[in-house]
Amino acid sequence: MGIVFKALDLGIDSSTPAGKMVIGIFASLAEYDREMILEKTKAGQVLAKAKGKHIGRPSGVNEGNFLKVKRGFEKGLSVSEIVSLTGISISSVKRYRKKITDSIRG
């Protein structure tokens, strides 16, 4: 494409062999740094898992919230009323409602 990079304050010019070498070295160092970060992250996750910590998103189904929603529907409350009373998101209340109706149907 004919694009040339020149860092005037550092004396790097990608149109020269020395400039290409310096840019290649910087790219290699950046890749190495990224790989080291990933390796440390994975090691931290393994250590946390070994200590019994949960890694990732919290579980979608919470038994306490499920019971709150179930009681709300048994009392005849609407989805929006249950949301405002419990603070559970509308999508979660709808998901719990589906689980409740599926369990009733068998």
Secondary structure, 3 states (H helix, E strand, C coil): CCCCCEECCCCEECCCHHHHHHHHHHHHHHHHHHHHHHHHHHHHHHHHHHCCCCCCCCCCCCHHHHHHHHHHHHCCCCHHHHHHHHCCCHHHHHHHHHHHHHHHHC
